[in-house]
Amino acid sequence: MELRREIRQTGHLIRRRRPPHKAGTPILRADGLCVHYESGPALDDVSFELQAGELTAVVGPNGAGKSTLFKVIAGILKPAEGRVHVYGQEPHGHICIAYVPQRNLVDWSFPVSVADVVMMGRVGQIGLFRHRTARDQELVRRALKVVNLGDMAGRQISQLSGGQQQRMFIARAVAQEAELMLLDEPLAGLDVNSQEDIFRILEELARRNVTVMVALHDLQLAAEWFDQVMLLNKRLLGFGDAEQVLNSQNLIEAYGGHLRLVQTDKGVLVVADSCCDEGEPYRG
């Protein structure tokens, strides 16, 4: 997603009605979500609930519908059937939702600094053309501190490493005061140290009662770092504790011939082939 387009979309978002939160409702509830593309179904009757402060990994092969699901939750894409409720209301206009797209969809040549991008998270709160207050500046500073980018606030965004770029977008969501964060493949292309930096930040956000959904391919990381795992392949094949969800029957149903079991010194390693099926578009 180009930053120019995102600025326009944010300006449109803040003109919408901001629905209130209904007491006693889950932060996120999806009922019977169905999405269809020309190539076929992307989501088929997907239903689940999330509570505040939960860390959820969304796993499945390419084309499973992970990115589509996030776009529906964020209100970017309207489902053919079913509904999404955020604190009891439809997602449109909810400024408590932060959607972080895949890094390869961002125009990194756009002439903005790290602090500028993080400040974009405040637009939904203050308006597109209103003056930035001292509180807004302080929230941006704190958000950068949370992700350990305070000393890089003035850098142009292309000067950051992949891990730093990802942390910058998480900082934007923190500055937005988001209560529900949707991170689409945030670990793609990152080394182990950068991945662990991301996980430590997500754990801190969970302690602050922020709900986080992360789409990723690595099943082992999903099992190690997340409260619960959602196994998706257009349909919801499993949702809950990793040990229960990532069983052989569910994995074979999800990955089919793209699943390999490799015997190692530490046990059986599940390897999911992330290559796209021939002729099928990537819809993550």
C-alpha positions, 0 to 999 in steps of 0.5 A: 500500500502506498503511503499517499493512498493510505493518507487519503484513506485515513482522511476518509476514515476520520470523517466516518461515525466512530461507533462506541464500544459495547460493554461485555462484548468480545473485542472481535467476533466474526460470524460466517465470513465468506469472501469470493474472488474471480478465481474462487472462494477466499473465505468460507464460513469463518467464525471465531471470537477474540478477547482483549489481550490475546496473541493469536497466530493465523497460519495456513498455506499461501492462498489460505485467506489470511490477508483477506481475513485481515482486510475484512476485520479492518473494514477494508474489504466487505464480505459476501456473507457474514459479519464482523463485530468489534466490541459489538459494532461493525468495523467501519470507522473503528479507529481502535483497529490498526492494520499493518500490511506486508512490507512489500506493499509499501512505497519506501521511496516516499519522502517521509521520516520515521516520526512522520509515519508514526504520527500518521497513527494520530490522524484518526484521533486529531483529524487530518488537518488539525494541529499536532498537540504536545500530547500527540508528540509525546505519544509518538515519542513513547511509541518509538521508545516502545519499539526501540526506534527513538534515535531513528525518528528523523530518518527517511523510511528507506534507510531502515532495515527490514526489522526496523521498518516493521517496528516503525509500523508497530509504533504507528499502531501504538501511537494510534492507541490501537486496541486490535492490531492486525500484522500481515506477515511481519516476520517475512525476510527478517533474521532471528534477532529481528524476529525476537525483537518483534515478539518481545514487543508483541508480548509487551503490547499484550501485557497492555491488553492490546489484542494482536493477530499475526499472519505467518508461515512458521508453524513452530514460531506460532506454537512457541510465541502465541496464546492460540493458533488459528489454522486457516485454508479458506475454512477455519480448520482449527482454533485454540491451543497450538498442540490441539490445532496443529495435529497431523490431521488438521495439517494434512487438510490445510497443506496437503502435499505441501507439508513435510515431516522431517525427523530431527534430533529434537523430534519431528519438524513440520515444514510447510512449503510456502510456494504458491500453487501453479496458476493460483494468485497469492492471497495470503 
